């Protein structure tokens, strides 16, 4: 048994929530939603989905609204953000008020596999690091394409295996993340575009650069926001046993795995 496996097996007092629920609950408290590929991937999605001031955009799995607000502020688009977790939506609404963007962005609780929106509404539908947390990809893609206008664009980003990791480490990560499908090879995510009947496809896979990713995050948030996030993180570390547990679990992921992980960008157009 590896050191990481031994550490994971020895963890006690496991919270009742699943790890992914706990992870997103903590993110809502911190006021941050992390997407693999950071703003590098977001900008590519915006470019490939041809988002501009005339676009109506649906951001599925919007988290605390960072991308939705970024698009509205920098591109002048009308954006609707949906997320299955009420705590995320409440934080997103508060962020919209703080940035005075409530005329451009609205947020609501919704399930990606059962969207309340009507057919053929949006010029672009995007989701970042969302499908990995959904078990039924076909149902999700059916819903995402249903709300697209003819010739509209669907774009998503996901974590991918750039190279194959040791099987024991890969299995351990699947155990720890506890998500619907987790990290996949790029072809798995790319094939969803064809299965959904989308055309003019763009598929890319990039190595993950932790340093570059962190720099882009800092530029995106700004120092005042980062200090606020760090302050909340320190407070939770001192006061919240579940947050300490999540940090311990994160530390069991073998660092050697990171060299095998990258991010994929996938875009298709409705007929």
FENBEL-V372529 format. One record per pair of residues at least 24 apart in sequence whose C-alpha atoms are under 7 Angstrom apart, sorted by the first residue. I is the first residue (numbers start at 1). J is the second residue. Records with the same first field share a line. If there is no record, write none. Layout:
I: J / J
This chain:
4: 252 / 253 / 254
5: 172
7: 252
8: 249 / 252
15: 242
19: 177 / 178
20: 177 / 178 / 179
26: 243
28: 64 / 87 / 88 / 91
30: 229 / 232 / 233
31: 64 / 91
32: 64
33: 63 / 64
35: 128 / 129
36: 129 / 158 / 159 / 263
37: 208 / 213 / 263
38: 213 / 216 / 217
39: 216 / 217
45: 155
48: 267
49: 124 / 153 / 154 / 155
52: 76 / 77
53: 77
55: 123
56: 122 / 123 / 124
57: 122 / 123 / 124 / 125
58: 122 / 124 / 125 / 126
59: 125 / 126 / 127
60: 112 / 126 / 127
61: 127 / 130
63: 88 / 89
64: 88 / 89 / 91 / 92
65: 92
69: 96 / 105
72: 104 / 105
78: 104 / 105
79: 104 / 105 / 106
80: 105 / 106 / 107
81: 106 / 107 / 108
82: 107 / 108 / 109 / 110
83: 108 / 109 / 110 / 111
84: 109 / 110 / 111
85: 109
112: 140
113: 139 / 140 / 143
114: 143
115: 143
117: 147
118: 147
119: 146 / 147 / 148
120: 146 / 147 / 148 / 149 / 150
121: 147 / 148 / 149
122: 147 / 148 / 149 / 152
123: 148 / 149 / 152 / 153
124: 148 / 152 / 153 / 154
125: 153 / 154 / 155
126: 154 / 155 / 156
127: 155 / 156 / 157
128: 156 / 157 / 158
129: 157 / 158 / 159
132: 158 / 179 / 180 / 181 / 182 / 183
133: 179 / 180 / 181 / 182
134: 180 / 181
135: 180 / 181
141: 196
142: 196
150: 270 / 271
151: 269 / 270 / 271
152: 269 / 270
153: 267 / 268 / 269 / 270
154: 267 / 268 / 269
155: 266 / 267 / 268
156: 265 / 266 / 267
157: 263 / 264 / 265 / 266
158: 263 / 264 / 265
159: 183 / 184 / 261 / 262 / 263 / 264
160: 184 / 185 / 186 / 261 / 262 / 263 / 264
161: 185 / 186 / 260 / 261 / 262
162: 207 / 260 / 261 / 262
163: 260
164: 260
165: 257 / 260
169: 254
173: 253
186: 264
190: 266
193: 268
198: 268 / 269 / 270 / 271
199: 268 / 269 / 270 / 271
200: 268 / 269
201: 267 / 268 / 269
202: 266 / 267 / 268
203: 265 / 266 / 267
204: 264 / 265 / 266
205: 262 / 263 / 264 / 265
206: 262 / 263 / 264
207: 261 / 262 / 263
208: 261 / 262 / 263
